[in-house]
């Protein structure tokens, strides 16, 4: 589309609260995209799928819409409208999700950018050879949605340095079953896998307390941004030298606050989801507007994204 508007949609929960609306014009200019417009599409996270299918159908039919970034609905979009996506990349097929929808000619494509971005982001969270240096430590992922699927694929298929174990806690049985299927397809190797079907914060507290030192605890539930509350209680006790990673980059983020309170007096490290947020948007915008994301373009993208 050379002459008209270049619309990119954003499939989220409360898109009007996202910082992406504020940054999008600067991001577009940094990538050399003129006349670009971001359109938020709010979709429910209650398990219903009709609205998701309608959103993909509208996107596909509208010649002004170049594509979309998908946040909390990566798995739901495939479940609801997988047949409307003409081509899905190997990463999308493996994960069963899409984080990017984009058009190539008359075809609608779907890709999952998160496994690669997870790997890039986690190198900013953990020091080099973290697991090799801290034998016996592992990862507890609170939440079993798209972000955790990306973690599974990155750890079991791409990562060289791997934890001793990966524990996944998820309250939805369909998401937990999906995580199990992915691990079965890839194979876990030497990483011990454990799955917990619960959303009880007291059980999450107990799992956190049992972790060895130097473990990584991830809030991948969306709680604190898309949903109120936290997957753990005020009484949670993060192990010494653990890394507490809240994938949320905005919102009340009670999980992050609890980590920061303990970080003030104890040897733990607390990180939010800012870098993950930036990498996700840069990757998807590159696909939607068909612009190769070079190091120079990523650098320009990051420079205009000031906290």
C-alpha positions as CSV (number, residue, x, y, z in Angstrom):
1,X,0.0,0.0,0.0
2,X,2.1,2.9,-1.2
3,X,-0.3,5.8,-1.1
4,X,-3.1,5.3,1.5
5,X,-3.2,5.0,5.3
6,X,-1.1,2.2,6.8
7,X,-3.2,0.9,9.7
8,X,-1.7,-1.5,12.3
9,X,-4.1,-3.0,14.8
10,X,-3.4,-4.0,18.4
11,X,-5.3,-7.0,19.8
12,X,-5.3,-6.5,23.5
13,X,-7.5,-6.3,26.6
14,X,-7.4,-2.6,27.5
15,X,-5.5,-1.2,24.6
16,X,-6.3,2.4,25.5
17,X,-4.1,2.0,28.6
18,X,-1.0,0.8,26.7
19,X,2.0,3.0,26.3
20,X,2.1,1.7,22.7
21,X,-0.4,4.4,21.6
22,X,1.9,7.1,23.0
23,X,5.1,5.7,21.4
24,X,3.7,4.4,18.1
25,X,4.1,7.6,16.0
26,X,7.8,7.8,17.1
27,X,8.3,4.1,16.5
28,X,6.9,4.5,13.0
29,X,9.1,7.4,12.2
30,X,12.2,5.6,13.5
31,X,11.4,2.7,11.1
32,X,10.7,5.1,8.2
33,X,7.0,4.3,7.9
34,X,4.9,7.3,6.9
35,X,1.1,7.8,7.4
36,X,1.0,4.9,10.0
37,X,-1.9,4.6,12.4
38,X,-2.4,2.3,15.4
39,X,-5.9,1.0,16.1
40,X,-6.7,-0.7,19.4
41,X,-9.0,-3.8,19.4
42,X,-10.1,-4.8,22.8
43,X,-11.0,-8.5,23.2
44,X,-12.3,-10.5,26.2
45,X,-10.2,-12.8,28.2
46,X,-13.1,-14.8,29.6
47,X,-12.6,-17.8,27.3
48,X,-15.2,-16.8,24.7
49,X,-13.9,-16.7,21.1
50,X,-16.5,-15.1,18.8
51,X,-15.0,-11.6,19.1
52,X,-11.6,-12.9,18.3
53,X,-12.8,-14.5,15.1
54,X,-14.7,-11.4,14.1
55,X,-11.6,-9.3,14.6
56,X,-9.4,-11.4,12.4
57,X,-12.1,-11.5,9.7
58,X,-12.4,-7.7,9.7
59,X,-8.6,-7.3,9.6
60,X,-8.4,-9.7,6.6
61,X,-11.0,-7.9,4.6
62,X,-9.9,-4.4,5.3
63,X,-7.3,-3.3,2.6
64,X,-6.1,-0.4,4.8
65,X,-5.1,-2.7,7.7
66,X,-1.6,-4.1,7.3
67,X,-1.7,-6.5,10.2
68,X,-1.8,-6.7,14.0
69,X,0.2,-7.2,17.1
70,X,-1.5,-9.8,19.5
71,X,-0.7,-9.7,23.2
72,X,-2.9,-11.6,25.7
73,X,-4.8,-13.5,22.9
74,X,-2.0,-15.4,21.1
75,X,-3.5,-18.8,21.7
76,X,-7.1,-17.7,21.5
77,X,-6.6,-16.2,18.0
78,X,-5.5,-19.5,16.6
79,X,-8.2,-21.4,18.4
80,X,-10.9,-19.0,17.1
81,X,-9.6,-18.1,13.6
82,X,-6.8,-20.4,12.7
83,X,-8.6,-21.3,9.5
84,X,-8.7,-17.6,8.4
85,X,-4.9,-17.4,8.5
86,X,-3.6,-18.5,5.1
87,X,0.0,-19.3,6.2
88,X,1.6,-19.8,9.6
89,X,5.3,-19.9,10.2
90,X,7.0,-23.0,11.7
91,X,7.3,-21.1,15.0
92,X,3.5,-20.4,15.0
93,X,2.7,-24.0,14.1
94,X,5.0,-25.3,16.9
95,X,3.6,-22.9,19.6
96,X,0.0,-23.0,18.4
97,X,-0.1,-19.2,18.7
98,X,0.3,-16.0,16.8
99,X,1.7,-12.7,18.1
100,X,1.9,-11.1,14.7
101,X,-0.6,-11.1,11.9
102,X,0.5,-9.5,8.6
103,X,-0.3,-9.5,5.0
104,X,1.8,-10.6,2.1
105,X,-0.1,-10.0,-1.2
106,X,-3.5,-11.5,-0.8
107,X,-2.5,-13.8,2.0
108,X,-2.7,-13.3,5.8
109,X,0.3,-14.7,7.6
110,X,0.7,-15.5,11.3
111,X,4.0,-15.7,13.2
112,X,5.0,-16.2,16.8
113,X,7.9,-13.8,17.6
114,X,8.0,-14.5,21.4
115,X,10.4,-17.5,21.5
116,X,13.2,-15.5,19.9
117,X,12.3,-12.4,21.9
118,X,12.2,-14.4,25.1
119,X,15.7,-15.6,24.5
120,X,16.9,-12.0,23.9
121,X,15.1,-10.6,26.9
122,X,16.2,-13.3,29.3
123,X,19.9,-12.6,28.5
124,X,19.2,-9.1,30.0
125,X,17.6,-10.6,33.1
126,X,20.2,-13.3,33.9
127,X,23.9,-13.1,33.6
128,X,25.9,-15.3,31.2
129,X,25.9,-19.0,32.0
130,X,23.5,-18.5,34.9
131,X,22.3,-22.0,35.1
132,X,25.7,-23.6,34.7
133,X,27.0,-21.4,37.6
134,X,24.0,-22.2,39.8
135,X,23.5,-26.0,39.5
136,X,20.2,-27.2,40.9
137,X,18.4,-23.8,40.4
138,X,15.4,-23.6,38.1
139,X,12.4,-21.6,36.9
140,X,8.9,-21.3,38.3
141,X,6.5,-19.7,35.7
142,X,3.3,-18.5,37.3
143,X,0.9,-18.6,34.3
144,X,0.7,-21.0,31.3
145,X,-0.4,-18.8,28.4
146,X,1.5,-17.6,25.4
147,X,4.5,-16.1,27.2
148,X,5.1,-19.4,29.0
149,X,4.8,-21.3,25.7
150,X,7.5,-19.0,24.3
151,X,9.6,-19.8,27.3
152,X,9.2,-23.5,26.8
153,X,10.2,-23.3,23.2
154,X,13.2,-21.1,23.9
155,X,14.5,-23.2,26.8
156,X,13.9,-26.7,25.3
157,X,14.7,-25.9,21.6
158,X,17.1,-23.0,21.5
159,X,18.9,-22.4,24.8
160,X,22.3,-23.8,25.5
161,X,22.4,-22.9,29.1
162,X,19.4,-24.6,30.8
163,X,17.9,-24.7,34.3
164,X,17.6,-27.9,36.3
165,X,13.8,-27.7,36.3
166,X,10.9,-25.8,34.9
167,X,7.6,-25.6,36.9
168,X,4.5,-24.2,35.3
169,X,1.4,-23.1,37.3
170,X,-1.8,-22.4,35.4
171,X,-5.4,-22.3,36.4
172,X,-6.9,-23.0,33.0
173,X,-6.8,-26.7,32.1
174,X,-6.7,-26.0,28.3
175,X,-3.6,-23.8,28.6
176,X,-1.9,-26.3,30.9
177,X,-2.7,-29.1,28.4
178,X,-1.3,-27.0,25.6
179,X,2.0,-26.5,27.5
180,X,2.3,-30.2,28.1
181,X,1.7,-31.0,24.4
182,X,4.5,-28.6,23.4
183,X,7.0,-30.1,25.8
184,X,6.1,-33.6,24.7
185,X,6.7,-32.6,21.0
186,X,10.0,-31.0,21.8
187,X,11.3,-33.2,24.5
188,X,12.6,-31.9,27.8
189,X,16.2,-33.4,27.8
190,X,17.8,-32.9,31.2
191,X,15.3,-30.3,32.3
192,X,12.8,-31.7,34.9
193,X,9.2,-30.5,34.1
194,X,6.4,-30.1,36.6
195,X,2.9,-28.8,35.9
196,X,0.4,-27.5,38.6
197,X,-3.3,-27.0,37.8
198,X,-4.2,-24.2,40.2
199,X,-4.7,-20.5,40.6
200,X,-4.5,-20.6,44.4
201,X,-2.1,-17.9,45.6
202,X,-1.3,-19.9,48.8
203,X,-0.1,-22.8,46.7
204,X,2.0,-20.4,44.6
205,X,3.5,-19.0,47.8
206,X,4.4,-22.6,48.8
207,X,6.0,-23.3,45.5
208,X,8.1,-20.1,45.6
209,X,9.2,-20.9,49.1
210,X,10.5,-24.3,48.1
211,X,12.7,-23.0,45.3
212,X,16.5,-23.3,45.6
213,X,18.6,-20.1,45.7
214,X,19.3,-18.5,42.4
215,X,16.0,-19.6,40.8
216,X,13.9,-17.5,38.5
217,X,10.3,-16.7,39.4
218,X,8.2,-15.3,36.6
219,X,4.8,-13.6,36.7
220,X,3.3,-14.6,33.3
221,X,-0.3,-14.5,34.4
222,X,-1.2,-11.0,33.3
223,X,-2.2,-10.2,36.8
224,X,-1.1,-6.7,37.7
225,X,-1.9,-5.4,34.2
226,X,-4.7,-7.1,32.4
227,X,-6.2,-8.6,35.5
228,X,-6.2,-7.3,39.1
229,X,-4.2,-8.7,41.9
230,X,-1.1,-11.0,42.0
231,X,-0.5,-14.7,41.6
232,X,1.1,-14.7,45.1
233,X,0.1,-13.2,48.5
234,X,1.8,-10.5,50.6
235,X,3.4,-13.3,52.6
236,X,5.4,-14.8,49.7
237,X,9.1,-15.3,50.4
238,X,11.4,-15.2,47.5
239,X,14.6,-17.3,47.9
240,X,17.9,-15.6,48.5
241,X,19.6,-14.6,45.2
242,X,16.5,-15.4,43.2
243,X,15.5,-13.3,40.2
244,X,11.9,-12.0,40.3
245,X,10.6,-11.2,36.8
246,X,7.3,-9.6,36.2
247,X,6.5,-9.6,32.5
248,X,4.1,-6.7,33.0
249,X,5.6,-3.3,32.1
250,X,2.7,-1.2,33.4
251,X,-0.2,-1.3,35.9
252,X,-0.2,-1.7,39.7
253,X,2.0,-4.8,39.4
254,X,1.5,-6.1,42.9
255,X,3.8,-9.0,42.2
256,X,6.6,-6.6,41.2
257,X,6.0,-4.4,44.3
258,X,6.3,-7.5,46.6
259,X,9.6,-8.3,45.0
260,X,10.8,-4.8,45.3
261,X,9.9,-4.6,49.0
262,X,12.0,-7.8,49.7
263,X,14.8,-6.6,47.4
264,X,15.3,-3.6,49.7
265,X,16.5,-5.8,52.6
266,X,17.5,-9.1,51.0
267,X,19.7,-10.4,48.1
268,X,17.2,-10.8,45.3
269,X,16.9,-9.1,41.9
270,X,13.7,-7.7,40.6
271,X,13.0,-7.0,36.9
272,X,9.9,-5.8,35.0
273,X,8.8,-6.5,31.4
274,X,10.0,-3.3,29.8
275,X,12.7,-4.9,27.5
276,X,10.3,-7.7,26.6
277,X,7.6,-5.1,25.6
278,X,10.1,-3.2,23.4
279,X,11.3,-6.3,21.6
280,X,7.8,-7.5,21.0
281,X,6.6,-4.3,19.4
282,X,9.7,-3.8,17.3
283,X,9.6,-7.4,15.9
284,X,5.9,-7.2,15.0
285,X,6.0,-3.7,13.5
286,X,8.8,-4.9,11.2
287,X,6.7,-7.8,10.0
288,X,3.5,-5.8,9.6
289,X,5.2,-3.0,7.6
290,X,7.5,-5.5,5.9
291,X,10.7,-3.8,7.1
292,X,13.7,-6.0,8.0
293,X,14.6,-5.3,11.7
294,X,18.3,-4.5,11.4
295,X,20.5,-3.6,14.4
296,X,20.5,0.0,13.3
297,X,16.7,0.1,13.1
298,X,16.3,-1.6,16.5
299,X,18.7,0.9,18.0
300,X,16.7,3.8,16.5
301,X,13.5,2.2,17.8
302,X,14.9,1.9,21.3
303,X,16.2,5.4,21.4
304,X,12.8,7.0,20.9
305,X,11.3,4.7,23.6
306,X,12.1,6.6,26.8
307,X,10.6,5.4,30.1
